[in-house]
């Protein structure tokens, strides 16, 4: 299982990437962030 955090300042882009990755059986989106600081917090 691959675990990823999506970080992008555009909410629509984040939602789209999350939707694409959620459709994959071996990828688990474990978080979303709007800034780099949020991503590593």
OpenMM code with the backbone's topology and positions (N, CA, C; nanometers):
from openmm import Vec3, app, unit

residues = "UNK UNK UNK UNK UNK UNK UNK UNK UNK UNK UNK UNK UNK UNK UNK UNK UNK UNK UNK UNK UNK UNK UNK UNK UNK UNK UNK UNK UNK UNK UNK UNK UNK UNK UNK UNK UNK UNK UNK UNK UNK".split()
positions = [
    Vec3(0.0850, -0.1178, 0.0000),
    Vec3(0.0000, 0.0000, 0.0000),
    Vec3(0.0890, 0.1234, 0.0000),
    Vec3(0.0588, 0.2137, -0.0887),
    Vec3(0.1291, 0.3416, -0.0970),
    Vec3(0.0437, 0.4458, -0.0267),
    Vec3(0.1020, 0.5167, 0.0685),
    Vec3(0.0299, 0.6218, 0.1416),
    Vec3(0.0821, 0.7569, 0.0964),
    Vec3(-0.0094, 0.8484, 0.0613),
    Vec3(0.0312, 0.9793, 0.0109),
    Vec3(-0.0442, 1.0909, 0.0811),
    Vec3(0.0197, 1.2077, 0.0836),
    Vec3(-0.0436, 1.3319, 0.1283),
    Vec3(-0.0454, 1.4244, 0.0073),
    Vec3(-0.1604, 1.4826, -0.0215),
    Vec3(-0.1754, 1.5736, -0.1343),
    Vec3(-0.1599, 1.7164, -0.0832),
    Vec3(-0.0673, 1.7907, -0.1423),
    Vec3(-0.0459, 1.9304, -0.1032),
    Vec3(-0.0548, 2.0187, -0.2270),
    Vec3(-0.1532, 2.1066, -0.2275),
    Vec3(-0.1706, 2.2037, -0.3360),
    Vec3(-0.2554, 2.3177, -0.2838),
    Vec3(-0.2274, 2.4385, -0.3305),
    Vec3(-0.3013, 2.5536, -0.2791),
    Vec3(-0.4367, 2.5737, -0.3467),
    Vec3(-0.4671, 2.4959, -0.4486),
    Vec3(-0.5960, 2.5064, -0.5172),
    Vec3(-0.6867, 2.3913, -0.4736),
    Vec3(-0.7964, 2.4200, -0.4047),
    Vec3(-0.8850, 2.3144, -0.3548),
    Vec3(-0.9397, 2.2234, -0.4643),
    Vec3(-0.9672, 2.2783, -0.5810),
    Vec3(-1.0218, 2.1961, -0.6898),
    Vec3(-0.9171, 2.0964, -0.7395),
    Vec3(-0.7933, 2.1398, -0.7474),
    Vec3(-0.6853, 2.0500, -0.7893),
    Vec3(-0.6671, 1.9400, -0.6857),
    Vec3(-0.6647, 1.9777, -0.5579),
    Vec3(-0.6520, 1.8767, -0.4514),
    Vec3(-0.7634, 1.7743, -0.4613),
    Vec3(-0.8864, 1.8209, -0.4788),
    Vec3(-1.0006, 1.7293, -0.4869),
    Vec3(-0.9875, 1.6361, -0.6069),
    Vec3(-0.9438, 1.6897, -0.7197),
    Vec3(-0.9284, 1.6071, -0.8393),
    Vec3(-0.8208, 1.5018, -0.8239),
    Vec3(-0.7068, 1.5413, -0.7702),
    Vec3(-0.5976, 1.4456, -0.7499),
    Vec3(-0.6394, 1.3390, -0.6490),
    Vec3(-0.7060, 1.3804, -0.5433),
    Vec3(-0.7532, 1.2838, -0.4437),
    Vec3(-0.8504, 1.1849, -0.5062),
    Vec3(-0.9411, 1.2338, -0.5884),
    Vec3(-1.0382, 1.1456, -0.6533),
    Vec3(-0.9683, 1.0450, -0.7445),
    Vec3(-0.8701, 1.0915, -0.8202),
    Vec3(-0.7969, 1.0004, -0.9082),
    Vec3(-0.7219, 0.8941, -0.8290),
    Vec3(-0.6551, 0.9368, -0.7228),
    Vec3(-0.5763, 0.8416, -0.6448),
    Vec3(-0.6638, 0.7482, -0.5626),
    Vec3(-0.7777, 0.7970, -0.5144),
    Vec3(-0.8688, 0.7111, -0.4382),
    Vec3(-0.9231, 0.5969, -0.5233),
    Vec3(-0.9271, 0.6167, -0.6535),
    Vec3(-0.9771, 0.5127, -0.7435),
    Vec3(-0.8778, 0.3977, -0.7592),
    Vec3(-0.7542, 0.4186, -0.7208),
    Vec3(-0.6519, 0.3142, -0.7307),
    Vec3(-0.6557, 0.2262, -0.6063),
    Vec3(-0.6492, 0.0974, -0.6253),
    Vec3(-0.6618, 0.0052, -0.5119),
    Vec3(-0.5377, -0.0005, -0.4236),
    Vec3(-0.4223, 0.0375, -0.4761),
    Vec3(-0.2992, 0.0257, -0.3973),
    Vec3(-0.2466, 0.1601, -0.3467),
    Vec3(-0.3268, 0.2659, -0.3581),
    Vec3(-0.2870, 0.3984, -0.3105),
    Vec3(-0.3879, 0.4466, -0.2077),
    Vec3(-0.3368, 0.4940, -0.0950),
    Vec3(-0.4214, 0.5433, 0.0135),
    Vec3(-0.3871, 0.6899, 0.0402),
    Vec3(-0.4825, 0.7790, 0.0143),
    Vec3(-0.4624, 0.9210, 0.0429),
    Vec3(-0.4880, 0.9408, 0.1919),
    Vec3(-0.3830, 0.9735, 0.2653),
    Vec3(-0.3940, 0.9836, 0.4108),
    Vec3(-0.4097, 1.1266, 0.4594),
    Vec3(-0.3953, 1.2244, 0.3678),
    Vec3(-0.4120, 1.3622, 0.4100),
    Vec3(-0.4093, 1.4587, 0.2941),
    Vec3(-0.4581, 1.5787, 0.3235),
    Vec3(-0.4569, 1.6884, 0.2269),
    Vec3(-0.4048, 1.8126, 0.2975),
    Vec3(-0.3382, 1.8980, 0.2213),
    Vec3(-0.2862, 2.0219, 0.2781),
    Vec3(-0.2896, 2.1315, 0.1728),
    Vec3(-0.3106, 2.2549, 0.2191),
    Vec3(-0.3126, 2.3699, 0.1291),
    Vec3(-0.1775, 2.4402, 0.1240),
    Vec3(-0.0924, 2.4127, 0.2220),
    Vec3(0.0394, 2.4765, 0.2270),
    Vec3(0.1455, 2.3715, 0.2609),
    Vec3(0.2712, 2.4015, 0.2305),
    Vec3(0.3777, 2.3080, 0.2685),
    Vec3(0.3850, 2.2873, 0.4201),
    Vec3(0.3601, 2.3935, 0.4954),
    Vec3(0.3643, 2.3808, 0.6411),
    Vec3(0.2575, 2.2845, 0.6916),
    Vec3(0.1386, 2.2902, 0.6334),
    Vec3(0.0329, 2.1961, 0.6719),
    Vec3(0.0721, 2.0533, 0.6362),
    Vec3(0.1400, 2.0358, 0.5250),
    Vec3(0.1753, 1.9019, 0.4782),
    Vec3(0.2715, 1.8310, 0.5728),
    Vec3(0.3604, 1.9056, 0.6350),
    Vec3(0.4600, 1.8420, 0.7217),
    Vec3(0.4254, 1.8521, 0.8701),
    Vec3(0.3141, 1.9141, 0.9015),
    Vec3(0.2747, 1.9303, 1.0426),
    Vec3(0.2206, 1.8012, 1.1002),
] * unit.nanometer
topology = app.Topology()
chain = topology.addChain("A")
for resn in residues:
    res = topology.addResidue(resn, chain)
    for name in ("N", "CA", "C"):
        topology.addAtom(name, app.Element.getBySymbol(name[0]), res)
